[in-house]
């Protein structure tokens, strides 16, 4: 402890040689160390958030962090937050020792706040009042609209591929979507997705199966009810088509029949599941492939060949799974 400097002022009468002191005797304590007087700290700087004009910016959350810069010599801070709608002081804090404070406030309200710096000498003036707003309360989003594909009745439409794109319209206020796809044959949830942020999803499913699916919209408040379940089917697995039938002209034995013209029309019957045909015509004298066609979608082809030559030809049926075996080679001759 240091020595205290005391200033005494006496007001009274003096009689004879004896002092009689009457009235007020003020006592002023300067400090423990007379060379260091106590000073009230300055008003804090850089208060945040808010603006000096009403209604102020809307914050990202109801949990609002108030902050300010340190004030020289301050040992604590006092601050308050006022609800402008109810005219109520909802935060009233004194002796706060840090330069920030997080207040949990109500949704969709306007507030005003300010802060003062304090020490044992007293408190500064408050900062200029700042206004801000909290965001409206988050509500559960509505159920998504326009889900596709499928129908509400089983077994549902057959899709063009096993890669099925599920889609739906955006739900107001949704931040993510949850959905599932169930295999109706095995009663297994084969797709189970949460926190999906877009409005479509492509699922790679098994061939020749029946499925059911639905979707829900979600945000921080929760998730909507699911859409009505929709049914759909995937196409049967694609298999290699059978070898085409009834190829013509020609015979399986060489040299084959002589045709009426060197302009020759090759024909064959359609092969179930085929999307195209591949065939070739070989000149037997030169052993050269003079016609070599792939991805032919019809079941006939006309070509003009050289006169007086022997040829051999055959044809295969194809789709995405592959191509059939070729027909037995047929021989013919041009006139």
C-alpha positions in Angstrom: 0.0 0.0 0.0 1.2 3.5 -0.7 0.7 6.7 1.2 -2.5 8.6 0.7 -2.5 12.4 0.2 -5.3 14.0 2.1 -6.6 17.5 1.6 -8.4 18.9 4.7 -10.3 22.1 4.8 -11.6 23.3 8.1 -14.3 25.8 8.7 -14.8 27.1 12.3 -14.0 29.6 15.0 -10.8 29.8 16.8 -11.1 31.0 20.5 -8.1 31.8 22.6 -5.3 29.3 21.8 -7.6 26.4 21.3 -8.9 25.6 17.9 -12.5 24.6 17.7 -13.4 23.0 14.3 -16.9 23.0 13.2 -18.7 22.3 10.0 -17.7 20.2 6.9 -14.3 18.6 6.6 -13.9 17.3 2.9 -11.6 14.4 2.2 -10.2 14.0 -1.3 -8.2 10.8 -2.2 -6.1 11.4 -5.2 -4.6 7.9 -5.5 -2.3 5.5 -3.8 0.4 7.0 -5.9 -0.2 10.7 -6.2 1.7 10.8 -9.5 -0.9 8.5 -11.2 -4.4 9.9 -11.1 -7.3 7.6 -12.2 -8.9 8.5 -15.5 -12.2 7.4 -17.0 -11.5 5.3 -20.2 -12.5 6.6 -23.6 -15.7 5.4 -25.4 -15.0 2.1 -27.2 -14.4 2.2 -30.9 -15.6 0.1 -33.9 -18.8 -1.2 -32.4 -20.4 -3.9 -34.6 -23.0 -4.9 -36.0 -25.5 -2.3 -37.0 -25.9 1.1 -38.6 -26.8 4.5 -37.1 -29.9 4.6 -39.2 -33.0 2.5 -38.5 -34.0 -0.3 -39.2 -30.4 -1.4 -39.8 -29.0 -4.5 -41.5 -30.5 -7.9 -41.2 -28.1 -10.4 -39.5 -27.5 -13.9 -40.7 -28.7 -15.5 -37.5 -30.6 -14.8 -34.3 -27.3 -15.4 -32.4 -25.8 -12.0 -32.8 -22.2 -11.3 -31.7 -21.7 -7.7 -30.5 -18.1 -6.5 -30.7 -16.0 -3.4 -30.2 -12.4 -2.4 -29.9 -10.6 -2.3 -26.5 -10.7 1.0 -24.7 -7.4 2.1 -23.0 -7.5 1.8 -19.3 -10.9 -0.1 -19.3 -11.3 -3.0 -17.0 -14.9 -3.8 -18.0 -17.7 -2.9 -20.4 -21.4 -2.2 -20.0 -23.8 -2.6 -22.8 -27.5 -3.1 -23.6 -29.7 -4.3 -26.4 -33.1 -2.8 -26.8 -36.0 -4.5 -28.7 -37.5 -1.7 -30.7 -40.9 -3.4 -31.1 -41.6 -4.0 -27.4 -39.4 -1.1 -26.2 -37.8 -3.6 -23.8 -34.1 -3.9 -22.7 -33.5 -7.5 -23.6 -29.8 -7.6 -22.9 -28.3 -5.5 -19.9 -24.8 -6.5 -19.1 -22.3 -4.8 -16.8 -18.7 -5.8 -15.7 -18.1 -7.7 -19.0 -14.4 -8.1 -19.4 -14.0 -9.0 -23.0 -14.7 -7.0 -26.2 -17.4 -9.2 -27.6 -20.6 -10.8 -26.5 -23.0 -13.2 -28.3 -26.7 -12.5 -27.7 -29.4 -15.1 -28.5 -32.3 -12.9 -29.7 -35.8 -13.4 -31.1 -36.4 -13.9 -34.8 -37.7 -11.2 -37.1 -37.1 -8.3 -34.7 -35.4 -4.9 -34.8 -32.9 -4.0 -32.1 -30.7 -1.1 -31.0 -27.5 -1.4 -28.9 -24.5 0.6 -27.5 -21.6 0.0 -25.2 -19.5 1.9 -22.6 -16.0 1.3 -21.2 -15.5 1.4 -17.4 -12.9 1.3 -14.7 -12.8 2.3 -11.0 -12.8 5.9 -12.0 -16.2 5.5 -13.8 -17.6 4.8 -17.2 -17.2 6.5 -20.5 -20.1 7.8 -22.5 -21.9 5.2 -24.5 -21.2 4.6 -28.2 -23.7 6.0 -30.8 -26.7 3.7 -30.9 -26.6 1.1 -33.7 -29.6 -0.6 -35.2 -29.9 -4.1 -36.7 -32.5 -6.7 -37.4 -32.7 -10.5 -36.9 -33.8 -12.8 -39.7 -37.4 -14.1 -39.8 -38.0 -17.4 -38.2 -37.1 -20.4 -40.4 -40.1 -22.6 -41.1 -40.2 -26.1 -42.5 -40.3 -25.9 -46.4 -43.3 -27.2 -48.3 -43.3 -30.6 -50.0 -41.5 -30.5 -53.4 -43.7 -30.4 -56.5 -43.6 -32.1 -59.9 -41.7 -35.3 -59.0 -40.7 -37.4 -62.0 -40.6 -40.1 -63.3 -43.3 -42.5 -62.3 -47.1 -42.9 -61.6 -49.0 -43.2 -58.4 -50.3 -46.6 -59.5 -48.2 -49.7 -59.7 -46.2 -51.0 -61.6 -45.6 -47.6 -63.3 -44.1 -46.7 -66.7 -41.0 -48.5 -68.0 -38.1 -46.1 -68.4 -35.8 -46.0 -71.5 -32.7 -46.9 -69.5 -31.4 -48.3 -66.2 -29.9 -44.9 -65.5 -33.0 -43.1 -64.2 -32.9 -39.4 -63.4 -35.2 -38.4 -60.5 -36.3 -34.8 -60.6 -38.6 -32.4 -58.7 -39.3 -28.6 -58.5 -37.5 -26.5 -55.9 -39.2 -26.0 -52.5 -39.2 -22.4 -51.1 -36.8 -22.1 -48.2 -35.3 -25.6 -48.7 -31.6 -26.0 -48.3 -31.4 -29.7 -49.1 -33.5 -32.7 -50.1 -33.8 -36.3 -48.9 -35.1 -39.1 -51.1 -35.1 -42.8 -51.4 -35.7 -45.5 -54.1 -37.1 -48.9 -53.1 -36.8 -52.1 -55.1 -40.4 -53.5 -54.9 -39.2 -57.1 -55.6 -36.7 -57.2 -52.8 -38.3 -54.5 -50.6 -34.9 -53.0 -50.3 -34.0 -49.3 -50.2 -31.4 -49.2 -53.0 -31.0 -45.4 -52.9 -31.1 -43.4 -49.7 -29.8 -39.9 -50.0 -29.9 -36.9 -47.5 -28.5 -33.4 -47.8 -28.7 -33.4 -51.6 -28.6 -29.7 -52.7 -29.9 -29.9 -56.3 -33.3 -30.9 -57.6 -32.3 -33.9 -59.6 -30.4 -37.1 -59.1 -29.4 -39.9 -61.5 -29.6 -43.5 -60.1 -28.0 -46.5 -61.8 -30.5 -49.2 -61.1 -30.9 -52.9 -62.0 -32.5 -54.1 -65.2 -36.1 -55.4 -65.4 -37.1 -54.3 -61.9 -40.0 -52.3 -60.4 -39.2 -49.3 -58.1 -40.9 -46.8 -55.9 -39.6 -43.4 -54.8 -40.4 -40.1 -53.1 -38.6 -36.9 -51.9 -38.7 -34.5 -49.0 -37.5 -30.8 -48.7 -35.4 -29.8 -45.7 -33.8 -26.9 -43.9 -32.6 -26.1 -40.3 -36.2 -26.1 -39.1 -36.8 -29.7 -40.3 -38.1 -31.6 -43.3 -41.4 -31.5 -45.2 -43.6 -34.5 -45.6 -42.6 -36.8 -48.5 -44.2 -36.6 -51.9 -46.7 -39.3 -52.8 -44.7 -42.5 -53.8 -44.3 -42.9 -57.5 -43.7 -46.2 -59.3 -41.7 -47.0 -62.3 -39.9 -49.9 -64.0 -36.5 -50.3 -65.6 -36.2 -52.0 -69.0 -35.2 -55.7 -69.2 -31.5 -56.3 -69.7 -30.4 -55.8 -73.2 -29.2 -59.1 -74.8 -27.4 -59.7 -78.1 -30.0 -60.2 -80.8 -30.4 -63.5 -82.7 -28.7 -64.0 -86.1 -30.9 -62.6 -88.9 -33.0 -65.0 -90.9 -33.8 -65.6 -94.6 -30.7 -64.0 -96.1 -30.9 -63.6 -99.9 -29.6 -64.0 -102.6 -27.2 -67.0 -102.8 -26.6 -70.6 -101.8 -24.4 -72.2 -99.2 -22.5 -74.1 -101.9 -20.1 -72.5 -104.3 -20.1 -71.0 -106.9 -23.8 -70.2 -106.3 -26.6 -69.0 -108.7 -25.9 -66.4 -111.4 -28.1 -63.3 -110.8 -30.0 -61.4 -113.4 -28.1 -58.2 -112.9 -24.8 -57.0 -111.4 -26.9 -54.6 -109.3 -27.6 -56.9 -106.4 -30.1 -56.3 -103.5 -29.1 -58.1 -100.3 -32.1 -58.8 -98.0 -32.7 -60.5 -94.6 -35.5 -60.6 -92.0 -35.5 -58.4 -88.9 -33.8 -59.7 -85.8 -35.6 -59.2 -82.5 -33.9 -56.5 -80.4 -31.5 -55.5 -83.2 -30.8 -51.8 -83.6 -28.5 -52.2 -86.6 -26.9 -54.7 -89.0 -23.4 -55.3 -90.2 -22.6 -57.2 -93.5 -19.9 -57.7 -96.1 -19.6 -58.9 -99.7 -16.3 -60.6 -100.7 -15.0 -61.0 -104.3 -13.9 -64.6 -104.4 -11.5 -64.1 -107.2 -9.4 -61.3 -105.6 -10.4 -62.3 -102.0 -11.3 -58.6 -101.5 -14.0 -57.3 -99.2 -15.8 -55.0 -101.8 -18.7 -54.1 -99.5 -18.2 -53.6 -95.7 -21.2 -52.0 -93.9 -21.8 -51.4 -90.2 -24.7 -49.7 -88.3 -27.2 -50.3 -91.2 -30.7 -49.8 -89.8 -32.8 -51.4 -92.6 -33.0 -55.0 -93.7 -31.9 -54.6 -97.2 -29.0 -53.1 -99.2 -28.5 -52.6 -102.9 -25.0 -52.5 -104.4 -23.6 -52.6 -108.0 -20.8 -55.2 -108.4 -18.4 -56.1 -111.2 -19.7 -58.2 -114.0 -18.8 -61.9 -114.3 -17.5 -62.3 -110.8 -18.2 -64.8 -108.0 -19.1 -63.3 -104.5 -19.8 -64.4 -101.0 -21.8 -62.5 -98.3 -23.3 -62.7 -94.9 -25.0 -60.5 -92.2 -25.0 -60.0 -88.4 -27.6 -58.2 -86.1 -26.4 -55.8 -83.4 -27.5 -53.7 -80.4 -25.9 -52.1 -77.4 -25.1 -55.5 -75.9 -23.1 -56.6 -79.0 -23.6 -58.4 -82.3 -25.0 -61.8 -83.2 -23.0 -64.4 -85.1 -23.0 -63.9 -88.9 -25.3 -65.9 -91.1 -23.9 -68.8 -93.0 -22.0 -67.4 -96.0 -24.0 -67.4 -99.3 -22.4 -67.6 -102.7 -23.7 -66.0 -106.0 -22.3 -64.8 -109.4 -22.9 -61.7 -111.4 -23.8 -62.1 -115.1 
